[in-house]
Amino acid sequence: MKIFFLLLAVATPIAAQVPADSQNVRAQVVAAGAAAVGARPLTDMTWFRADLRAAALAVAAELRRIQDDPNEFYVTLEPHGPGPVVVFHLWHRSAFYPENANVDGNPGGQSIDLWYDLQRRAITRRLAWQ
């Protein structure tokens, strides 16, 4: 009986570490997937040019407004046409989960585009990926 309780006391902390380790591995897979498409964390303002930081902050605020967590998104930027519009391609981290590998369209169902007009200083369009 004493041996059983000793084993239980020793095994429990090790078992409790497994989810944290698997979450760390999952986070590394997500970061590698984002890097592979050239996406960077939306909430890391250090890589945005100075003229795009206000736009990035507005995009993060819009995500919070629609009940999404900006920390869960990676971004690639694309100028749109000759005007002052920048498209924020927002990759939700679920797009990089292993179970969504090789899935066309919007793997995870949460990636979106937000169009930001630099002159108007406003988001002018929101599109869900198909």
C-alpha positions as CSV (number, residue, x, y, z in Angstrom):
1,M,0.0,0.0,0.0
2,K,2.8,2.5,0.8
3,I,4.5,1.7,-2.5
4,F,1.3,2.6,-4.4
5,F,1.0,6.0,-2.7
6,L,4.7,6.7,-3.3
7,L,4.4,6.0,-7.0
8,L,1.3,8.1,-7.3
9,A,3.0,11.0,-5.6
10,V,6.0,10.7,-7.9
11,A,4.0,10.1,-11.1
12,T,1.5,12.9,-10.8
13,P,3.9,15.8,-11.3
14,I,5.4,14.2,-14.4
15,A,2.0,13.6,-15.9
16,A,1.0,17.1,-15.2
17,Q,4.0,18.4,-17.2
18,V,2.9,16.6,-20.4
19,P,0.2,19.1,-21.5
20,A,2.5,22.1,-20.9
21,D,5.2,20.4,-23.0
22,S,2.7,19.6,-25.8
23,Q,1.4,23.2,-25.8
24,N,5.0,24.4,-26.1
25,V,5.5,22.0,-29.1
26,R,2.3,23.2,-30.6
27,A,3.3,26.9,-30.2
28,Q,6.6,26.1,-31.9
29,V,4.8,24.4,-34.8
30,V,2.5,27.5,-35.1
31,A,5.5,29.9,-35.1
32,A,7.3,27.8,-37.7
33,G,4.2,27.7,-39.9
34,A,3.8,31.5,-39.7
35,A,7.4,32.1,-40.5
36,A,7.1,29.8,-43.6
37,V,4.5,32.1,-45.1
38,G,6.3,35.3,-43.9
39,A,3.8,36.2,-41.2
40,R,4.7,37.9,-38.0
41,P,2.8,38.3,-34.7
42,L,0.2,41.0,-35.1
43,T,0.9,42.3,-31.5
44,D,4.6,42.6,-32.0
45,M,4.8,46.3,-33.0
46,T,8.6,46.3,-33.3
47,W,8.6,45.0,-36.8
48,F,6.0,47.4,-38.2
49,R,7.2,50.6,-40.0
50,A,6.4,53.7,-38.0
51,D,3.6,54.7,-40.4
52,L,1.9,51.3,-40.1
53,R,1.9,51.0,-36.3
54,A,-1.3,53.0,-35.9
55,A,-2.9,50.8,-38.5
56,A,-1.7,47.7,-36.7
57,L,-3.1,49.0,-33.4
58,A,-6.5,49.7,-35.1
59,V,-6.5,46.2,-36.5
60,A,-5.9,44.7,-33.1
61,A,-8.7,46.9,-31.6
62,E,-11.0,45.7,-34.4
63,L,-10.2,42.1,-33.6
64,R,-11.0,42.7,-29.9
65,R,-14.3,44.5,-30.9
66,I,-15.4,41.3,-32.9
67,Q,-14.5,39.1,-29.9
68,D,-11.2,37.8,-31.2
69,D,-7.8,37.9,-29.4
70,P,-5.2,39.8,-31.4
71,N,-2.5,37.6,-29.7
72,E,-3.8,34.7,-31.7
73,F,-3.1,36.3,-35.1
74,Y,-0.1,36.5,-37.4
75,V,0.0,39.0,-40.2
76,T,1.3,39.6,-43.7
77,L,0.8,43.0,-45.3
78,E,-0.1,43.8,-48.9
79,P,-0.5,47.2,-50.5
80,H,-3.8,47.4,-52.4
81,G,-3.8,49.3,-55.7
82,P,-2.3,52.8,-56.2
83,G,-4.2,54.2,-53.2
84,P,-3.3,54.3,-49.6
85,V,-4.9,51.0,-48.6
86,V,-3.0,48.2,-46.9
87,V,-4.5,44.8,-46.6
88,F,-3.7,43.0,-43.3
89,H,-3.9,39.3,-44.1
90,L,-4.6,37.9,-40.6
91,W,-3.6,34.3,-40.2
92,H,-5.2,32.8,-37.1
93,R,-2.9,30.4,-35.3
94,S,-5.3,27.6,-36.0
95,A,-4.3,27.8,-39.6
96,F,-0.9,26.4,-38.7
97,Y,-2.1,23.5,-36.5
98,P,-0.9,20.1,-37.8
99,E,-4.4,18.9,-38.2
100,N,-5.0,21.7,-40.7
101,A,-1.9,21.0,-42.8
102,N,-2.7,20.7,-46.5
103,V,-6.2,22.1,-46.0
104,D,-7.3,24.6,-48.7
105,G,-9.1,27.9,-48.0
106,N,-9.4,28.9,-44.4
107,P,-8.1,26.1,-42.2
108,G,-9.4,26.7,-38.7
109,G,-12.1,29.0,-40.0
110,Q,-10.8,32.2,-38.3
111,S,-8.4,33.8,-40.7
112,I,-9.6,37.1,-42.2
113,D,-8.4,40.2,-44.1
114,L,-8.8,43.7,-42.8
115,W,-8.3,46.6,-45.3
116,Y,-6.9,49.7,-43.7
117,D,-7.0,53.1,-45.4
118,L,-4.0,55.1,-44.3
119,Q,-5.5,58.5,-45.4
120,R,-8.8,57.9,-43.7
121,R,-7.2,56.1,-40.8
122,A,-9.9,53.5,-40.7
123,I,-10.7,49.9,-41.5
124,T,-12.7,50.0,-44.7
125,R,-13.3,46.3,-45.4
126,R,-13.4,43.0,-43.6
127,L,-13.3,39.7,-45.6
128,A,-13.4,36.1,-44.3
129,W,-11.1,33.7,-46.1
130,Q,-12.8,31.1,-48.2
